[in-house]
Amino acid sequence: MNFLAHLYLSGNNPNLIVGNFMADAVKGNSYLKFEDEIQQGILLHREIDTFTDQHPIVKQSKRRLNKRYNHFGGIIIDIFYDHFLAKNWTQFSNIPLELYVSEVYKILQKSAKIYPSNVNRLLYFMVYENWLLSYQHTDEIKKVLTRMSYRTKHQSYMELAIEDLLLHYGDFEKDFMLFFKEMILFAQSKIKT
């Protein structure tokens, strides 16, 4: 799962949203320095990633990709799935995507002082370029894949993955819709109320 899905799966708790958002930058047990709900958000992020990586539908999606991407296939599928979440947003939320994204940006910006510096930089660009809202458009997904390809140390070819998305669009969307229903139930079971 990429940013939009992780944030959505955090529910309505701002601290879970914040923890889930910054989780990739928090290594090992350094999450323990944060307050309890932020810790829970970080751990939720990790559990979502594990569930996703091991799920047979996600593995099926990865097999649809060209072999040239190697271990970057999981990242590509995460981005594709965020596209399908944004595109099909009304099936998962009664709140319009534009309003949801605006509120999430405010929540994330309020906690900027606790983020590692690289997370603040990422947040700045996420808000400035309105990534979460733009995910609903395939031309924006192409830009995301290209940016990510340039940031990798090794040749990833991710900039070419838009071809795979368009070639197998219906299959990827079907995979996402089946998988995400299970993902929602899994995430809800992990959130302590």
C-alpha positions as CSV (number, residue, x, y, z in Angstrom):
1,M,0.0,0.0,0.0
2,N,1.2,3.5,-0.8
3,F,0.4,6.8,1.0
4,L,-3.4,7.2,0.3
5,A,-4.2,3.6,1.3
6,H,-2.1,3.7,4.5
7,L,-3.7,7.0,5.6
8,Y,-7.2,5.7,4.8
9,L,-6.6,2.5,6.7
10,S,-5.7,4.5,9.8
11,G,-9.3,5.4,10.3
12,N,-10.3,8.7,11.9
13,N,-7.7,8.9,14.6
14,P,-5.2,11.7,13.9
15,N,-2.4,10.0,15.9
16,L,-2.8,6.8,14.0
17,I,-2.7,8.7,10.7
18,V,0.5,10.5,11.8
19,G,2.2,7.3,12.9
20,N,1.2,5.4,9.8
21,F,2.4,8.3,7.6
22,M,5.9,8.5,9.1
23,A,6.4,4.8,9.7
24,D,8.9,4.1,6.9
25,A,11.3,6.6,8.4
26,V,11.1,5.0,11.9
27,K,13.5,2.1,12.1
28,G,13.5,-0.8,14.5
29,N,12.3,-0.1,18.0
30,S,12.9,3.7,17.8
31,Y,9.1,3.9,17.5
32,L,9.0,3.5,21.3
33,K,10.0,7.2,21.8
34,F,6.6,8.3,20.5
35,E,3.3,8.4,22.4
36,D,1.1,5.3,22.4
37,E,-1.3,6.0,19.5
38,I,1.5,7.2,17.2
39,Q,3.4,3.9,18.1
40,Q,0.2,2.1,17.2
41,G,0.1,3.9,13.8
42,I,3.7,2.9,13.1
43,L,3.0,-0.7,14.0
44,L,-0.2,-0.7,11.9
45,H,1.8,0.5,8.9
46,R,4.2,-2.4,9.3
47,E,1.4,-4.9,9.7
48,I,-0.3,-3.6,6.6
49,D,2.9,-3.9,4.6
50,T,3.4,-7.5,5.8
51,F,-0.2,-8.4,5.0
52,T,0.1,-6.8,1.6
53,D,3.4,-8.4,0.6
54,Q,2.2,-11.9,1.6
55,H,-1.3,-11.7,0.0
56,P,-1.9,-14.0,-3.0
57,I,-3.9,-11.3,-4.9
58,V,-1.0,-8.9,-4.6
59,K,1.4,-11.6,-5.8
60,Q,-0.9,-12.2,-8.7
61,S,-0.7,-8.4,-9.5
62,K,3.1,-8.5,-9.4
63,R,3.1,-11.4,-11.9
64,R,1.2,-9.2,-14.4
65,L,4.2,-6.9,-14.4
66,N,7.0,-7.1,-16.9
67,K,10.0,-9.0,-15.4
68,R,12.3,-6.0,-15.9
69,Y,11.2,-4.4,-12.6
70,N,12.7,-7.2,-10.4
71,H,12.2,-6.3,-6.7
72,F,10.6,-3.0,-7.5
73,G,7.4,-4.8,-8.5
74,G,5.9,-4.4,-5.0
75,I,6.4,-0.7,-5.0
76,I,4.8,-0.4,-8.4
77,I,1.8,-2.4,-7.3
78,D,1.5,-0.2,-4.2
79,I,1.3,2.9,-6.5
80,F,-1.2,1.2,-8.8
81,Y,-3.4,0.3,-5.9
82,D,-3.4,3.9,-4.6
83,H,-4.6,4.9,-8.1
84,F,-7.5,2.5,-7.9
85,L,-8.4,3.6,-4.4
86,A,-8.5,7.3,-5.5
87,K,-10.4,6.4,-8.7
88,N,-13.0,4.3,-6.8
89,W,-13.0,6.5,-3.6
90,T,-16.7,6.8,-3.4
91,Q,-17.0,3.1,-2.9
92,F,-14.9,3.3,0.3
93,S,-15.9,6.7,1.8
94,N,-18.8,9.1,2.0
95,I,-16.4,12.0,2.3
96,P,-15.4,13.4,-1.0
97,L,-11.7,12.7,-1.8
98,E,-10.9,16.4,-2.1
99,L,-12.2,17.1,1.4
100,Y,-10.5,14.0,2.9
101,V,-7.2,14.9,1.4
102,S,-7.4,18.5,2.6
103,E,-8.2,17.3,6.2
104,V,-5.4,14.7,6.1
105,Y,-2.9,17.3,5.0
106,K,-3.9,19.5,7.9
107,I,-3.4,16.6,10.4
108,L,0.0,15.7,9.0
109,Q,1.2,19.3,8.9
110,K,0.2,19.8,12.6
111,S,2.6,17.1,13.6
112,A,5.5,18.2,11.5
113,K,7.7,18.9,14.6
114,I,7.9,15.2,15.5
115,Y,8.9,13.9,12.0
116,P,12.4,13.0,10.9
117,S,13.6,15.7,8.5
118,N,13.2,13.5,5.4
119,V,9.5,13.1,6.3
120,N,9.0,16.8,6.5
121,R,10.6,17.2,3.0
122,L,8.3,14.5,1.6
123,L,5.3,16.1,3.3
124,Y,6.1,19.4,1.8
125,F,6.1,18.0,-1.8
126,M,3.1,15.8,-1.1
127,V,1.0,18.8,-0.2
128,Y,2.5,21.3,-2.7
129,E,2.0,18.9,-5.6
130,N,-1.2,17.4,-4.1
131,W,-0.1,13.8,-4.6
132,L,-3.0,12.2,-2.8
133,L,-5.7,13.8,-5.0
134,S,-3.7,13.4,-8.2
135,Y,-3.4,9.6,-7.8
136,Q,-6.8,9.3,-9.5
137,H,-5.3,10.2,-12.9
138,T,-3.1,7.8,-14.8
139,D,-0.9,10.7,-16.2
140,E,-0.1,11.6,-12.6
141,I,0.7,8.0,-11.8
142,K,3.2,8.1,-14.7
143,K,4.8,11.1,-13.0
144,V,5.0,9.3,-9.7
145,L,6.6,6.3,-11.2
146,T,9.1,8.5,-13.1
147,R,10.1,10.4,-9.9
148,M,10.5,7.2,-8.0
149,S,12.6,5.7,-10.7
150,Y,15.0,8.6,-10.6
151,R,15.4,8.3,-6.9
152,T,16.5,4.6,-6.9
153,K,20.1,3.7,-6.7
154,H,19.8,0.9,-9.3
155,Q,18.1,0.9,-12.6
156,S,14.4,0.2,-11.7
157,Y,12.6,0.9,-15.0
158,M,9.7,2.1,-12.9
159,E,9.1,5.0,-15.3
160,L,8.0,2.3,-17.9
161,A,5.4,0.7,-15.5
162,I,2.6,2.9,-16.8
163,E,2.7,0.7,-19.9
164,D,1.9,-2.3,-17.7
165,L,-0.9,-0.4,-15.9
166,L,-2.6,0.5,-19.1
167,L,-2.1,-2.9,-20.7
168,H,-3.6,-4.8,-17.8
169,Y,-5.8,-2.0,-16.4
170,G,-9.0,-4.0,-15.8
171,D,-7.1,-6.9,-14.2
172,F,-5.2,-4.7,-11.9
173,E,-8.4,-2.9,-10.9
174,K,-10.2,-6.2,-10.2
175,D,-7.2,-7.4,-8.1
176,F,-7.3,-4.2,-6.1
177,M,-11.0,-4.3,-5.4
178,L,-10.9,-7.9,-4.2
179,F,-7.7,-7.3,-2.1
180,F,-8.7,-4.0,-0.6
181,K,-11.9,-5.4,1.0
182,E,-9.8,-7.9,2.8
183,M,-7.2,-5.2,3.7
184,I,-9.9,-3.0,5.3
185,L,-11.1,-5.9,7.6
186,F,-7.5,-6.7,8.5
187,A,-6.6,-3.1,9.3
188,Q,-9.7,-2.7,11.4
189,S,-8.9,-5.8,13.4
190,K,-5.5,-4.3,14.3
191,I,-6.7,-0.9,15.5
192,K,-7.2,-0.8,19.2
193,T,-10.3,1.3,20.2
